Amino acid sequence: MNEFEIKFNQADQLIQENKYLHAIQVLQSLLVVPEYSRKAVIKLVEIYDLQGQIDSASKILNNYLLQNDDDENIRAYFAHFLIRNEKFNEAHDILSGLSNKHHPEKSFLMGLVNFYLNDFEVALINFTEFINNNKNSEILPDAYLYKAKCNIEKSELDEAIQNLNSSIKFDNGNSETYTTFAKVYYLNEMYYHALEKIKISIELNPLDLDAIEWSGRIFFKLGDFKNAKKQFELVIEIDKSNSEIFAILGLTCLNLEDFDSAKYYFDEALKLDSTNELAQKGIPACNKNYFDGI
């Protein structure tokens, strides 16, 4: 075992002991050693990621790629890292240097990046290219799911349903697919179909806040205000930052003639967003203890 291997093992031990600063110092000394620079980069990124130092991790990876432009695996690793940390513009630049031949997932990743950059037309092209060229990929259901999400953004609801059915054909255990299905039916005002799909989603993932919120919205549209209230209350138990949900919960309580609760939720909505129109319109109805619609 040479001195560099000893240093690398020492850094590993320091990481296990949560002595990150010392580990960083050891690993940085290995960056100039060609045989160990790649391994040191990955370890440093792991440490910076744990500490939330995304920019420091990105700088290390960028510097490595400047010296090793042909290391496509690190480039792909970097792209995944940036996407996971919602650095989509940077991810787009890194992915541009990746070859489809050696990394067929490139078009899928580009689709993700363009989706989150709100370029839905290009994202659709990316996902379609990936699907056409990777018929046996494990992430095929995800590609169809994101195609459907693009369709929703473009108000192409029939196409969204087709892509969601394709996604379920390859993987019927993804709760997000059923939640997205419910959203499409909701937008089509097919609320009973939406309820059927959202129930499946919640069975698959009972803690998914997005699914719980949408179940509340669907129950509300069906006039089942008791169940809508129950679902919205579950959401705000965990996330108290959404003014819209507090306002809808206030409106739900108005429909149940629970005026005190309605006023409380409208007040909370306005604390989060003083311009919330639903809450502004709802408070007068609470004060007169009479609700004839908003």
N, C-alpha and C positions, 0 to 999 in steps of 0.2 A: 504494500500500500504506500503510494507516494504522498508527498506533503499536501498536494492539492486534494487528493481523496480524503485525507485526514481532515482538512479544513471543511470539505463538503459535509462529511459526517458530523463534524462539530456543529455546523450550522443547523443540521437536522435536529440534533439533540437540543440546541438552544430554542428552536421553534417549539419542540415538544414541551419545553419548560416555560413557554410563553415569554422568553427573553428575546423579543423581536428586534430591539435596537442592536444588540450584540450580533444577532444572526445576520442582520442587514449589513453590518460592517464586514463580517467574514465573507458574505456572498459577493459584496462589491469588489473585494480584492480578487475574486475569481473571474470577474468580467473580462479581464485582460488576458486570461489564459484560454487559448482557443479551444482546447479539449473540454473545458468546463463552463465556458461562457453561456452556452445554451441552457444547460441545466440550472445555472445560477440565475439566469433571467427568469425562468419559470418559477423558481422558488421565491425570488424577490416579488414577482407579481402576486403570488399566493399570499405573501405577508402583507403587501400593500392593500390587496383586496380585503383581507381580514380587518384591516385598520381603516377601511373606507378611503384610502388615499388613491383614488382612481387616476388622478393626473400623474402622480409619481409612477404608477404602474404603466400608464400609457407612454410616458417618456422613456422608460427602460425598454419597452418593446419597440418603440420607434427607433431608438438608437441602435438596437440590435439589427433591425431590418435595414438600416442604412448601410451596415457593414455586411449584411447577409441577405441581400435582396432576393436570392433564389430559394430561401427557406420557406416554402409554401405552407408547411405544416404550422410553423410559428405564425405566419400571416393569417391562416385560418383560425388558429387559437386566439389571436389578437382580435379578429373580427367577432368571434363569439363573445369575447370579453367585453367589447364595446357595446354590442347589442344588449347583452345582459345588464349593462349599466346605463342603457338608454342614451348612448352617445352615437346617434344614428348618422349624423353627417360625417363624423370621423370613420365610422364603420363603412360607409359608402366608399370613401377614398381607399381604405385598406382592401376592401373586396375587389376593387377595380383591378388590382394587381394579381388577383388569384385566377388560375386557369380552371375552366370547366372540365378539362380532360382529367386532371388529377383530383379535383374537388367538385364532383357533380352537384354537391349541395349548394354551390355558389349561387345559382339562380334562385333557390329557395331563400337563402339568406338575403339576397338582394331584394327579393319580394318583401321580406319582413321589414327591411330598412325603408323601402319606398312606402310601404303601408304606414309605418309610424311617422314618416315625413309627409303623410297625407297626399302622396302621389299615387292615387289608387289605380289610375289607368296603367301606369308603368308596372305597378305591383302585380296587376292581373296578368300582364305579359310575362313577367318573371315566373309567377306560379304556374302558368300554363306551360311555359318552356320546361320547367322542372318536371311537371307531371308527364309531359310527352316523352321526355328523355330518361325517366327513372321509374319505370313501371313497377319495379319490385322494391322500391325504397320503403324503409320502415316509417319514414316521415310523410309518406303519401297522404294519409288522412289529415295531417296538419296542413298540407298544401291546399287540399280541397276546402278545409275549414277557413283558411285565410282568403281563398278565392271568394268564398261566400261572404266573408266580412267586407271585402272590396265591393262585391255586388250590392250589399246593403247600403254602403256609402254612396253608391251610384244609383240607388233606387231601382236596382234590377232584381226585384224580389223573386220572380220565377226562376231566374238563373241561380239565385242564392239557394233556393230549395233544392235544385238539381245538384249543386255542389255539396250541400250538407248531406243529401242522401248518399252521394259517392263517398263522403268521409265516413259515414256510419257503416257503409258496406265494408270498409277496410278495418274499422275500429269502432265498435258500438259501446265502448266503455268510457268514453271521454265526456265528462259532464259539460264541458264548455261547448261542445257541439250541440247538445240538447238545449242549453241556454240560448245559443245563437238561433237555433230553430224556433224557440219560443219568441224571440225578438221579431223574427220575420213574420210569424203568424200574428203577433201583436200589431205590427205595422200594417198588416192586411186586415185588421179588425176581426180576426178569427180567434176570439179570446178563449173559447173552449179547447181548441187545438193547441193554443199557446199554453194553457194550463196543463194539458196532458204532457207536453214536452218538458215544462219546467219542473213538474213533479218527478220525472225521470232524472233530471239533472240533480235535484236535491237528494234523491235516493242514492245517487252515485257519489255525491260530495255534499254532505249535510252542512258543512261549514263554509260553503262558498257564498260570500256576501253578495256577489253580483246576482247569483241565482235567487237568493232570498229576496233581494230588492225587487227583482223582476216578478217574482211570485206575488209580492205585495201590489205591484202595479196592475198585474193581471186580475187579481181578486177585486181590486178597486173598480176596474172597468166592468167586471161582472156584477157589481153592486154588492159583493160580499165584504162589507166594510169591517166586520169583526175579524175575519181572517187577514184582511189587508192591514189592519192596525197591528195585529200580532206579528206579522212579518216585518213591517216597518220598525216596530219596537226592537225586534231582534237586531236589525241593522244598526240602529243608533246606540245600542248597548256597546257595540264594538267600534263603530266609527261615528264620532260626534262632530265631524267637520263638514258635513254636507247640508248646506242650507236648504237645498231643494227637497231633500227627504224629510226634514223637519216640517217644511211647509205642506207637503203632501200628507204627512201624518196629521197635521192640524186640520186639513180639509177632510180627512177621513173621520176624525173625531167630530167635526161639524155634522157630517152625515149621520153619525151615531147620536147626535144631540148631546154630546159630552163637551159642553162649552168651556168649562174650566180647563180641561186638558187641551182643547183646541187652542185656547189663548196662550197657554204655556208653550206649546210647540211653535206657534206663530212667532211668539216673542224670541224663542231660541233661534228660529230661522233668521230673524232680523238682526240678532246679535252677530250672526255669521256673515250676513249680507244685507245691509240696510236698504238695498234696492230691490229686494225680493218682492215682486208684485203680488204673487199669490198670498203671501203672508200679510202684506199691506191691505189687501182687499178682504182678507179673512177676519181680521181683528174686529171691525165694526159688527160683524155678525155675532161674534162672541159676546160683545158688550150688550147687545140687545136680546141675547138668549133666543134668537130666532134665525133660522137659516132657510133661505129660499133660493139658494144657488149663487155661484160666483161666475 
